[in-house]
Amino acid sequence: MEEVLLGHPAVLEAGVFAIPHQKLGENVAAVVVLRPNSEATSEQLRQFARKRLAAYKVPSLIRSVAALPKGASGKVQRNVLAGLIAAVDGRDETRLPRNALETQLAEIWAGLLELPQVGVDQDVFALGVDSLAVTQMRSRLRERFNVDFSFEDIFDCTTVAALAARIDTAASRRETALPAWHRAAGADAPLSF
């Protein structure tokens, strides 16, 4: 997994380790040091890894740090890496939903994760979303919003805000793609991407 992350042009160093997970026992996380004058978001790195690894191997949480902790021999101190994640996560924004769609999505994720609330900009995968939760979210999206997103669609939308934007885009495409007689008849078929 580290080799894959190191294959990204923006990544100088990478450390992969296990973090506790409420349902799975543990999950994969990573910290990376980016090359000078390079930029890559956690989501961009996850997408890069997703194209090269089996889904269960893709780190659910990737954070950029200034440096990896190393011992006197120069080896990465893996037992310290989880502490770096905790320090970075303390800065996560927990901005509340701005509209009804974001409110509903935040409530669904909070329910699936058994959390009191989920902020619109929080990385739901960092909060503990796994493949089972993604499956449950897909089902709820079909029921409530009449959209049929793939696993990749959900994995690409790591925040409530991103998922809301994806649903809005799907709804806009749907309205322009349907013939006028179909819209007038009120026929609703799930969107499939």
Z-matrix of the N, CA and C atoms (Angstrom, degrees):
N
C 1 1.448
C 2 1.530 1 110.25
N 3 1.341 2 115.77 1 -39.46
C 4 1.458 3 118.29 2 177.77
C 5 1.520 4 110.68 3 -63.03
N 6 1.346 5 116.98 4 -40.31
C 7 1.464 6 120.99 5 179.32
C 8 1.525 7 111.01 6 -59.28
N 9 1.315 8 116.33 7 -40.31
C 10 1.462 9 120.11 8 179.52
C 11 1.522 10 109.76 9 -64.10
N 12 1.329 11 117.56 10 -47.89
C 13 1.468 12 120.41 11 179.20
C 14 1.527 13 111.18 12 -62.08
N 15 1.330 14 116.32 13 -38.45
C 16 1.466 15 120.10 14 178.34
C 17 1.528 16 111.61 15 -66.83
N 18 1.327 17 117.53 16 -18.95
C 19 1.453 18 121.78 17 176.76
C 20 1.520 19 113.53 18 -73.95
N 21 1.332 20 116.83 19 -14.57
C 22 1.467 21 119.73 20 177.06
C 23 1.525 22 108.09 21 -74.66
N 24 1.324 23 118.20 22 133.70
C 25 1.468 24 120.49 23 -175.55
C 26 1.532 25 114.98 24 -61.14
N 27 1.323 26 118.30 25 -21.67
C 28 1.468 27 120.37 26 -178.31
C 29 1.525 28 112.68 27 -89.03
N 30 1.325 29 118.34 28 -11.54
C 31 1.465 30 121.44 29 -173.22
C 32 1.517 31 111.48 30 -94.41
N 33 1.332 32 115.75 31 124.76
C 34 1.460 33 122.71 32 177.46
C 35 1.529 34 110.76 33 -93.23
N 36 1.330 35 116.74 34 -44.90
C 37 1.459 36 122.27 35 -179.85
C 38 1.524 37 108.87 36 -138.79
N 39 1.333 38 115.11 37 153.01
C 40 1.466 39 119.69 38 178.73
C 41 1.523 40 109.84 39 -145.85
N 42 1.319 41 115.02 40 144.02
C 43 1.458 42 121.69 41 174.49
C 44 1.517 43 108.78 42 -133.34
N 45 1.332 44 116.56 43 126.61
C 46 1.461 45 121.94 44 -179.30
C 47 1.518 46 107.98 45 -113.24
N 48 1.326 47 116.55 46 140.93
C 49 1.458 48 121.13 47 -176.53
C 50 1.517 49 109.78 48 -157.87
N 51 1.311 50 115.80 49 168.71
C 52 1.471 51 121.47 50 179.31
C 53 1.525 52 109.72 51 -91.66
N 54 1.346 53 114.94 52 143.80
C 55 1.457 54 121.25 53 173.08
C 56 1.527 55 107.64 54 -125.92
N 57 1.315 56 117.32 55 153.13
C 58 1.471 57 119.24 56 179.13
C 59 1.523 58 111.44 57 -63.87
N 60 1.325 59 115.49 58 144.43
C 61 1.457 60 121.71 59 176.94
C 62 1.519 61 107.00 60 -135.08
N 63 1.329 62 115.94 61 130.61
C 64 1.455 63 121.71 62 -173.74
C 65 1.526 64 112.98 63 -58.35
N 66 1.332 65 118.29 64 -40.25
C 67 1.459 66 121.03 65 -176.43
C 68 1.526 67 113.04 66 -96.81
N 69 1.328 68 117.04 67 -39.29
C 70 1.455 69 120.91 68 -174.99
C 71 1.526 70 113.92 69 -89.21
N 72 1.303 71 117.74 70 -13.24
C 73 1.462 72 121.16 71 -174.58
C 74 1.511 73 110.26 72 95.37
N 75 1.331 74 116.09 73 -55.72
C 76 1.461 75 120.09 74 173.58
C 77 1.517 76 109.65 75 -151.42
N 78 1.326 77 114.49 76 161.25
C 79 1.450 78 121.97 77 -178.65
C 80 1.525 79 108.20 78 -139.06
N 81 1.321 80 117.36 79 168.03
C 82 1.466 81 122.24 80 -178.04
C 83 1.523 82 109.72 81 -92.47
N 84 1.322 83 115.77 82 134.96
C 85 1.465 84 122.05 83 175.22
C 86 1.530 85 108.00 84 -133.63
N 87 1.314 86 115.55 85 163.46
C 88 1.462 87 119.94 86 179.47
C 89 1.519 88 110.14 87 -147.70
N 90 1.319 89 114.60 88 150.00
C 91 1.460 90 120.98 89 168.73
C 92 1.525 91 106.51 90 -122.50
N 93 1.315 92 115.37 91 143.70
C 94 1.456 93 120.68 92 -179.03
C 95 1.517 94 109.91 93 -130.63
N 96 1.319 95 114.64 94 150.85
C 97 1.458 96 122.24 95 170.52
C 98 1.517 97 105.05 96 -109.47
N 99 1.321 98 116.18 97 123.21
C 100 1.460 99 120.09 98 -179.18
C 101 1.527 100 110.92 99 -85.24
N 102 1.314 101 115.42 100 150.71
C 103 1.471 102 121.18 101 177.02
C 104 1.536 103 108.82 102 -64.81
N 105 1.318 104 117.52 103 151.91
C 106 1.466 105 119.86 104 177.21
C 107 1.535 106 110.39 105 -55.53
N 108 1.298 107 115.92 106 139.51
C 109 1.468 108 123.97 107 178.99
C 110 1.525 109 113.16 108 62.20
N 111 1.334 110 117.16 109 21.22
C 112 1.467 111 121.14 110 176.60
C 113 1.515 112 109.11 111 -111.76
N 114 1.313 113 115.18 112 153.00
C 115 1.457 114 120.69 113 177.15
C 116 1.516 115 109.11 114 -134.82
N 117 1.317 116 115.14 115 141.05
C 118 1.463 117 121.88 116 172.95
C 119 1.517 118 106.23 117 -160.77
N 120 1.310 119 116.40 118 128.23
C 121 1.463 120 120.21 119 178.57
C 122 1.525 121 109.25 120 -81.98
N 123 1.309 122 115.36 121 163.98
C 124 1.462 123 120.08 122 176.06
C 125 1.520 124 110.01 123 -57.47
N 126 1.305 125 116.63 124 -41.21
C 127 1.462 126 120.18 125 -179.25
C 128 1.520 127 111.39 126 -65.08
N 129 1.331 128 118.13 127 -41.40
C 130 1.466 129 120.56 128 177.78
C 131 1.526 130 110.87 129 -62.00
N 132 1.327 131 116.64 130 -39.44
C 133 1.466 132 120.18 131 179.09
C 134 1.529 133 111.14 132 -69.10
N 135 1.331 134 116.77 133 -38.29
C 136 1.470 135 120.02 134 177.62
C 137 1.530 136 110.15 135 -64.58
N 138 1.316 137 117.31 136 -42.09
C 139 1.466 138 120.20 137 178.75
C 140 1.525 139 110.82 138 -64.53
N 141 1.309 140 117.10 139 -39.99
C 142 1.463 141 122.23 140 177.28
C 143 1.527 142 109.45 141 -60.59
N 144 1.332 143 116.80 142 -47.14
C 145 1.468 144 121.06 143 179.94
C 146 1.523 145 111.20 144 -67.07
N 147 1.326 146 117.51 145 -37.42
C 148 1.460 147 121.88 146 -177.95
C 149 1.526 148 111.78 147 -61.15
N 150 1.324 149 116.86 148 -31.53
C 151 1.465 150 120.69 149 179.69
C 152 1.524 151 111.96 150 -75.67
N 153 1.339 152 117.14 151 -14.26
C 154 1.457 153 120.95 152 -173.59
C 155 1.528 154 114.78 153 -119.38
N 156 1.320 155 116.94 154 -9.82
C 157 1.466 156 121.61 155 -176.98
C 158 1.521 157 111.20 156 -128.13
N 159 1.305 158 115.96 157 157.43
C 160 1.467 159 120.57 158 170.60
C 161 1.525 160 107.54 159 -62.86
N 162 1.313 161 116.92 160 149.92
C 163 1.469 162 121.95 161 -174.19
C 164 1.526 163 112.19 162 -54.56
N 165 1.331 164 118.10 163 -40.83
C 166 1.463 165 119.75 164 -176.74
C 167 1.524 166 112.49 165 -71.00
N 168 1.332 167 118.23 166 -14.60
C 169 1.462 168 121.15 167 179.15
C 170 1.525 169 113.31 168 -91.91
N 171 1.328 170 116.82 169 -14.62
C 172 1.469 171 120.07 170 -178.95
C 173 1.523 172 108.34 171 -69.74
N 174 1.327 173 117.98 172 125.68
C 175 1.468 174 119.40 173 179.05
C 176 1.525 175 111.36 174 -57.26
N 177 1.326 176 115.59 175 130.99
C 178 1.459 177 119.57 176 178.61
C 179 1.518 178 110.77 177 -74.03
N 180 1.306 179 115.69 178 -18.29
C 181 1.456 180 121.87 179 -177.07
C 182 1.518 181 108.04 180 -139.57
N 183 1.316 182 117.31 181 125.10
C 184 1.463 183 122.32 182 175.37
C 185 1.516 184 106.78 183 -129.93
N 186 1.299 185 116.88 184 126.16
C 187 1.458 186 121.56 185 178.79
C 188 1.527 187 109.84 186 -126.79
N 189 1.314 188 114.97 187 142.86
C 190 1.453 189 122.04 188 176.24
C 191 1.525 190 108.72 189 -90.71
N 192 1.322 191 116.70 190 133.56
C 193 1.459 192 122.02 191 179.00
C 194 1.534 193 108.99 192 -130.09
N 195 1.313 194 116.02 193 164.40
C 196 1.470 195 120.48 194 -178.54
C 197 1.525 196 111.92 195 -70.88
N 198 1.350 197 116.97 196 -37.42
C 199 1.467 198 120.75 197 -178.67
C 200 1.521 199 109.19 198 -158.20
N 201 1.313 200 115.75 199 150.20
C 202 1.454 201 120.57 200 174.41
C 203 1.528 202 108.57 201 -85.88
N 204 1.326 203 117.81 202 139.44
C 205 1.464 204 119.95 203 178.77
C 206 1.534 205 109.82 204 -71.62
N 207 1.330 206 115.70 205 129.37
C 208 1.463 207 120.45 206 -178.37
C 209 1.517 208 110.17 207 -128.62
N 210 1.323 209 114.44 208 148.04
C 211 1.451 210 121.26 209 176.96
C 212 1.522 211 110.56 210 -83.37
N 213 1.321 212 115.98 211 -176.08
C 214 1.466 213 121.85 212 -178.42
C 215 1.523 214 111.88 213 -60.95
N 216 1.338 215 117.21 214 -30.44
C 217 1.468 216 120.77 215 -179.62
C 218 1.528 217 112.45 216 -80.62
N 219 1.330 218 117.03 217 -6.52
C 220 1.453 219 120.82 218 -179.84
C 221 1.516 220 113.80 219 91.70
N 222 1.328 221 116.93 220 -1.52
C 223 1.462 222 120.19 221 178.88
C 224 1.530 223 110.18 222 -79.81
N 225 1.325 224 115.10 223 146.69
C 226 1.460 225 121.17 224 178.77
C 227 1.525 226 109.10 225 -67.44
N 228 1.319 227 116.30 226 132.56
C 229 1.466 228 122.09 227 177.45
C 230 1.528 229 108.00 228 -87.15
N 231 1.324 230 115.65 229 92.04
C 232 1.467 231 121.23 230 -175.35
C 233 1.526 232 113.00 231 -62.56
N 234 1.315 233 116.67 232 -30.59
C 235 1.471 234 119.47 233 -179.91
C 236 1.524 235 112.15 234 -67.54
N 237 1.310 236 118.81 235 -13.62
C 238 1.460 237 122.76 236 179.84
C 239 1.536 238 111.41 237 -97.19
N 240 1.333 239 116.92 238 -17.28
C 241 1.466 240 120.63 239 -174.84
C 242 1.522 241 113.14 240 -60.45
N 243 1.322 242 117.73 241 -41.76
C 244 1.471 243 120.49 242 -179.54
C 245 1.526 244 110.68 243 -59.75
N 246 1.319 245 117.64 244 -34.58
C 247 1.462 246 121.40 245 177.26
C 248 1.522 247 111.99 246 -64.09
N 249 1.317 248 117.05 247 -32.59
C 250 1.465 249 120.29 248 177.06
C 251 1.526 250 110.82 249 -65.39
N 252 1.320 251 116.46 250 -39.15
C 253 1.467 252 120.79 251 177.99
C 254 1.519 253 109.69 252 -62.94
N 255 1.326 254 116.91 253 -45.92
C 256 1.469 255 120.90 254 -178.79
C 257 1.527 256 110.34 255 -60.54
N 258 1.329 257 117.32 256 -41.01
C 259 1.467 258 120.95 257 -179.61
C 260 1.531 259 110.81 258 -64.87
N 261 1.324 260 116.97 259 -41.32
C 262 1.459 261 120.87 260 179.75
C 263 1.518 262 110.25 261 -70.10
N 264 1.355 263 117.60 262 -42.16
C 265 1.453 264 120.84 263 -177.80
C 266 1.518 265 112.57 264 -63.44
N 267 1.303 266 118.09 265 -24.72
C 268 1.451 267 121.06 266 178.23
C 269 1.517 268 112.10 267 -61.79
N 270 1.338 269 116.20 268 -17.45
C 271 1.458 270 120.70 269 -179.22
C 272 1.522 271 112.67 270 -97.13
N 273 1.330 272 118.13 271 -1.94
C 274 1.463 273 120.85 272 -178.01
C 275 1.516 274 111.65 273 -56.72
N 276 1.313 275 115.19 274 138.49
C 277 1.456 276 121.47 275 177.88
C 278 1.522 277 108.89 276 -80.82
N 279 1.310 278 116.87 277 133.18
C 280 1.457 279 119.81 278 178.34
C 281 1.536 280 109.43 279 -115.62
N 282 1.323 281 115.81 280 45.08
C 283 1.454 282 121.46 281 179.49
C 284 1.527 283 109.43 282 -58.04
N 285 1.302 284 115.42 283 135.17
C 286 1.458 285 121.30 284 -177.18
C 287 1.521 286 110.92 285 -80.39
N 288 1.341 287 117.30 286 160.39
C 289 1.469 288 121.66 287 -179.17
C 290 1.523 289 112.45 288 -57.18
N 291 1.342 290 114.91 289 146.63
C 292 1.461 291 121.88 290 -178.04
C 293 1.513 292 113.64 291 -102.50
N 294 1.346 293 116.98 292 -13.19
C 295 1.466 294 119.68 293 -178.51
C 296 1.529 295 109.49 294 -151.08
N 297 1.320 296 115.59 295 177.30
C 298 1.473 297 120.67 296 -175.72
C 299 1.524 298 112.21 297 -63.02
N 300 1.329 299 117.89 298 -39.61
C 301 1.465 300 120.92 299 -179.75
C 302 1.526 301 110.64 300 -63.31
N 303 1.335 302 116.74 301 -49.09
C 304 1.470 303 119.68 302 178.27
C 305 1.522 304 111.39 303 -61.63
N 306 1.332 305 116.96 304 -37.50
C 307 1.468 306 120.79 305 178.43
C 308 1.523 307 110.55 306 -61.10
N 309 1.331 308 116.69 307 -46.88
C 310 1.461 309 120.20 308 -179.64
C 311 1.536 310 111.10 309 -63.58
N 312 1.329 311 116.70 310 -44.41
C 313 1.468 312 119.86 311 -179.37
C 314 1.525 313 111.50 312 -65.08
N 315 1.331 314 116.55 313 -41.50
C 316 1.472 315 120.21 314 178.30
C 317 1.527 316 110.28 315 -62.47
N 318 1.331 317 116.58 316 -39.31
C 319 1.467 318 119.89 317 178.85
C 320 1.528 319 111.56 318 -67.05
N 321 1.333 320 116.53 319 -38.64
C 322 1.472 321 119.41 320 178.50
C 323 1.528 322 109.83 321 -63.89
N 324 1.342 323 116.72 322 -49.99
C 325 1.473 324 119.30 323 -179.94
C 326 1.524 325 110.62 324 -61.10
N 327 1.321 326 117.48 325 -42.93
C 328 1.472 327 119.99 326 -179.93
C 329 1.520 328 110.24 327 -60.59
N 330 1.324 329 117.25 328 -41.18
C 331 1.459 330 120.74 329 178.19
C 332 1.516 331 112.28 330 -64.62
N 333 1.329 332 116.73 331 -44.69
C 334 1.459 333 120.70 332 179.78
C 335 1.527 334 111.93 333 -65.22
N 336 1.328 335 115.94 334 -34.00
C 337 1.465 336 120.55 335 -178.60
C 338 1.528 337 112.93 336 -91.79
N 339 1.334 338 115.36 337 -3.82
C 340 1.463 339 121.31 338 -177.92
C 341 1.530 340 111.18 339 55.97
N 342 1.355 341 114.27 340 47.59
C 343 1.459 342 122.13 341 178.15
C 344 1.524 343 108.84 342 -117.02
N 345 1.340 344 117.96 343 153.70
C 346 1.464 345 119.61 344 179.02
C 347 1.529 346 112.85 345 -64.79
N 348 1.346 347 117.28 346 -35.04
C 349 1.463 348 120.62 347 177.90
C 350 1.518 349 109.69 348 -161.03
N 351 1.322 350 114.42 349 160.40
C 352 1.455 351 122.01 350 175.26
C 353 1.516 352 106.57 351 -130.00
N 354 1.320 353 116.65 352 126.40
C 355 1.461 354 121.23 353 177.87
C 356 1.516 355 110.61 354 -75.01
N 357 1.318 356 117.06 355 155.56
C 358 1.463 357 120.23 356 -175.51
C 359 1.523 358 113.05 357 -67.50
N 360 1.319 359 117.96 358 -22.09
C 361 1.461 360 120.60 359 -178.26
C 362 1.525 361 113.38 360 -107.01
N 363 1.325 362 117.52 361 6.53
C 364 1.460 363 119.83 362 178.60
C 365 1.525 364 109.96 363 -79.76
N 366 1.316 365 116.27 364 139.59
C 367 1.460 366 122.43 365 177.04
C 368 1.519 367 107.68 366 -74.02
N 369 1.330 368 117.20 367 109.48
C 370 1.464 369 120.21 368 -175.76
C 371 1.524 370 111.79 369 -65.98
N 372 1.320 371 117.64 370 -25.67
C 373 1.464 372 120.12 371 177.55
C 374 1.521 373 110.24 372 -71.84
N 375 1.312 374 117.01 373 -33.82
C 376 1.461 375 120.53 374 174.68
C 377 1.524 376 110.80 375 -68.38
N 378 1.328 377 116.52 376 -26.71
C 379 1.465 378 120.65 377 179.05
C 380 1.526 379 112.56 378 -81.17
N 381 1.333 380 116.99 379 -9.73
C 382 1.461 381 119.67 380 175.43
C 383 1.517 382 116.92 381 122.03
N 384 1.330 383 118.47 382 10.18
C 385 1.460 384 119.79 383 177.89
C 386 1.525 385 109.22 384 -63.91
N 387 1.327 386 115.26 385 134.40
C 388 1.457 387 121.93 386 177.13
C 389 1.526 388 108.50 387 -126.36
N 390 1.325 389 117.06 388 -175.50
C 391 1.464 390 120.03 389 -176.56
C 392 1.530 391 112.00 390 -63.66
N 393 1.311 392 118.23 391 -32.55
C 394 1.465 393 120.55 392 176.92
C 395 1.535 394 110.40 393 -65.02
N 396 1.321 395 116.58 394 -44.10
C 397 1.467 396 120.34 395 178.82
C 398 1.531 397 110.66 396 -64.79
N 399 1.336 398 117.36 397 -35.93
C 400 1.468 399 120.39 398 177.73
C 401 1.531 400 109.73 399 -64.57
N 402 1.334 401 116.53 400 -42.17
C 403 1.463 402 120.87 401 177.08
C 404 1.526 403 110.73 402 -60.25
N 405 1.323 404 116.61 403 -44.42
C 406 1.460 405 120.81 404 178.80
C 407 1.525 406 111.24 405 -64.99
N 408 1.326 407 117.37 406 -38.74
C 409 1.467 408 120.71 407 178.48
C 410 1.517 409 110.20 408 -65.75
N 411 1.322 410 118.35 409 -41.74
C 412 1.470 411 120.98 410 177.46
C 413 1.527 412 110.46 411 -56.95
N 414 1.325 413 116.62 412 -43.56
C 415 1.454 414 121.73 413 179.53
C 416 1.528 415 111.04 414 -62.48
N 417 1.326 416 116.86 415 -44.87
C 418 1.460 417 120.56 416 -179.89
C 419 1.533 418 111.99 417 -66.70
N 420 1.329 419 116.71 418 -35.06
C 421 1.462 420 119.79 419 177.47
C 422 1.530 421 110.89 420 -65.08
N 423 1.336 422 116.50 421 -39.46
C 424 1.473 423 119.76 422 176.72
C 425 1.525 424 110.28 423 -63.89
N 426 1.332 425 116.50 424 -44.65
C 427 1.466 426 120.93 425 -177.53
C 428 1.523 427 112.64 426 -66.06
N 429 1.318 428 116.75 427 -48.63
C 430 1.472 429 120.43 428 -172.56
C 431 1.515 430 114.71 429 -86.93
N 432 1.340 431 116.15 430 -36.45
C 433 1.463 432 119.03 431 -171.46
C 434 1.521 433 113.33 432 -117.29
N 435 1.338 434 116.64 433 -0.88
C 436 1.453 435 121.24 434 177.90
C 437 1.525 436 112.66 435 57.87
N 438 1.339 437 116.32 436 39.23
C 439 1.464 438 121.64 437 175.26
C 440 1.530 439 108.12 438 -122.04
N 441 1.323 440 114.93 439 143.13
C 442 1.458 441 120.29 440 -179.15
C 443 1.521 442 108.15 441 -115.68
N 444 1.311 443 116.28 442 84.95
C 445 1.458 444 121.51 443 179.67
C 446 1.513 445 110.42 444 -83.78
N 447 1.317 446 115.34 445 148.60
C 448 1.461 447 121.43 446 175.58
C 449 1.536 448 109.10 447 -80.84
N 450 1.328 449 115.48 448 170.78
C 451 1.461 450 119.83 449 174.49
C 452 1.518 451 109.85 450 -58.39
N 453 1.333 452 116.81 451 -41.77
C 454 1.466 453 120.31 452 -178.97
C 455 1.522 454 111.34 453 -62.68
N 456 1.327 455 117.01 454 -37.40
C 457 1.470 456 119.67 455 177.81
C 458 1.525 457 110.26 456 -58.29
N 459 1.332 458 116.02 457 -44.03
C 460 1.468 459 119.75 458 -179.05
C 461 1.517 460 110.12 459 -70.33
N 462 1.332 461 117.35 460 -43.47
C 463 1.466 462 120.39 461 179.73
C 464 1.528 463 111.54 462 -63.06
N 465 1.323 464 117.00 463 -28.84
C 466 1.465 465 120.59 464 178.56
C 467 1.527 466 112.57 465 -75.86
N 468 1.315 467 117.52 466 -17.56
C 469 1.466 468 122.21 467 -177.63
C 470 1.520 469 108.52 468 -109.90
N 471 1.307 470 116.58 469 86.73
C 472 1.465 471 120.40 470 -173.07
C 473 1.520 472 113.59 471 -80.88
N 474 1.321 473 117.42 472 -8.74
C 475 1.462 474 120.08 473 -179.66
C 476 1.530 475 109.86 474 -127.09
N 477 1.314 476 115.64 475 161.69
C 478 1.463 477 121.51 476 175.54
C 479 1.526 478 109.43 477 -58.75
N 480 1.334 479 117.24 478 -43.69
C 481 1.469 480 121.29 479 -178.89
C 482 1.522 481 110.77 480 -60.18
N 483 1.331 482 117.63 481 -43.04
C 484 1.464 483 121.25 482 -179.46
C 485 1.527 484 111.11 483 -66.51
N 486 1.326 485 117.08 484 -41.37
C 487 1.464 486 120.37 485 179.55
C 488 1.531 487 110.69 486 -67.16
N 489 1.320 488 117.31 487 -39.38
C 490 1.471 489 121.06 488 177.21
C 491 1.524 490 110.25 489 -62.08
N 492 1.326 491 116.73 490 -42.53
C 493 1.468 492 120.56 491 178.53
C 494 1.522 493 110.44 492 -63.54
N 495 1.326 494 117.79 493 -39.16
C 496 1.474 495 121.76 494 179.22
C 497 1.532 496 109.98 495 -64.97
N 498 1.322 497 117.11 496 -41.15
C 499 1.469 498 120.52 497 178.60
C 500 1.527 499 110.36 498 -66.05
N 501 1.340 500 117.00 499 -42.42
C 502 1.468 501 120.48 500 177.34
C 503 1.528 502 110.97 501 -60.08
N 504 1.332 503 116.85 502 -43.13
C 505 1.461 504 121.44 503 179.03
C 506 1.521 505 110.43 504 -62.87
N 507 1.333 506 116.31 505 -43.57
C 508 1.472 507 120.70 506 179.09
C 509 1.523 508 110.49 507 -61.93
N 510 1.316 509 116.70 508 -41.43
C 511 1.468 510 120.73 509 179.98
C 512 1.527 511 110.30 510 -65.58
N 513 1.329 512 117.47 511 -40.37
C 514 1.470 513 121.12 512 178.92
C 515 1.519 514 110.77 513 -64.08
N 516 1.333 515 116.69 514 -44.40
C 517 1.466 516 120.66 515 178.80
C 518 1.524 517 110.66 516 -61.99
N 519 1.296 518 114.46 517 -40.53
C 520 1.456 519 120.13 518 -177.72
C 521 1.528 520 110.32 519 -63.13
N 522 1.326 521 116.23 520 -44.40
C 523 1.472 522 120.15 521 -178.95
C 524 1.518 523 111.50 522 -63.56
N 525 1.315 524 117.41 523 -39.22
C 526 1.465 525 119.43 524 -178.66
C 527 1.523 526 111.94 525 -79.82
N 528 1.336 527 117.79 526 -23.15
C 529 1.463 528 120.82 527 -177.56
C 530 1.521 529 112.81 528 -84.01
N 531 1.314 530 118.49 529 -25.31
C 532 1.463 531 121.33 530 -176.91
C 533 1.523 532 110.87 531 -80.27
N 534 1.319 533 117.52 532 138.84
C 535 1.468 534 118.97 533 174.90
C 536 1.531 535 110.05 534 -65.75
N 537 1.292 536 115.97 535 155.18
C 538 1.466 537 121.14 536 -176.75
C 539 1.525 538 111.54 537 -57.34
N 540 1.334 539 118.80 538 -40.61
C 541 1.466 540 120.63 539 -179.29
C 542 1.521 541 111.20 540 -63.98
N 543 1.365 542 117.21 541 -32.88
C 544 1.467 543 121.47 542 -179.91
C 545 1.529 544 110.20 543 -70.15
N 546 1.331 545 115.83 544 -42.19
C 547 1.466 546 119.83 545 178.19
C 548 1.515 547 110.27 546 -64.96
N 549 1.332 548 116.72 547 -41.27
C 550 1.461 549 121.12 548 -178.01
C 551 1.525 550 111.04 549 -66.00
N 552 1.328 551 116.36 550 -34.03
C 553 1.473 552 119.88 551 -179.72
C 554 1.519 553 111.50 552 -75.06
N 555 1.335 554 116.26 553 -13.41
C 556 1.464 555 119.74 554 179.08
C 557 1.516 556 113.16 555 75.84
N 558 1.315 557 117.57 556 15.97
C 559 1.471 558 120.37 557 179.84
C 560 1.514 559 108.67 558 -69.25
N 561 1.309 560 114.47 559 131.11
C 562 1.461 561 120.05 560 -179.92
C 563 1.509 562 110.18 561 -124.48
N 564 1.302 563 116.22 562 114.49
C 565 1.469 564 120.57 563 172.54
C 566 1.516 565 107.08 564 -113.30
N 567 1.320 566 118.24 565 144.13
C 568 1.464 567 119.42 566 -179.30
C 569 1.512 568 111.75 567 -59.44
N 570 1.315 569 115.90 568 142.91
C 571 1.455 570 120.90 569 174.31
C 572 1.517 571 107.88 570 -77.90
N 573 1.303 572 116.96 571 139.33
C 574 1.460 573 120.76 572 178.31
C 575 1.508 574 108.29 573 -127.28
N 576 1.327 575 116.20 574 132.27
C 577 1.463 576 120.98 575 -179.16
C 578 1.495 577 109.85 576 -121.45
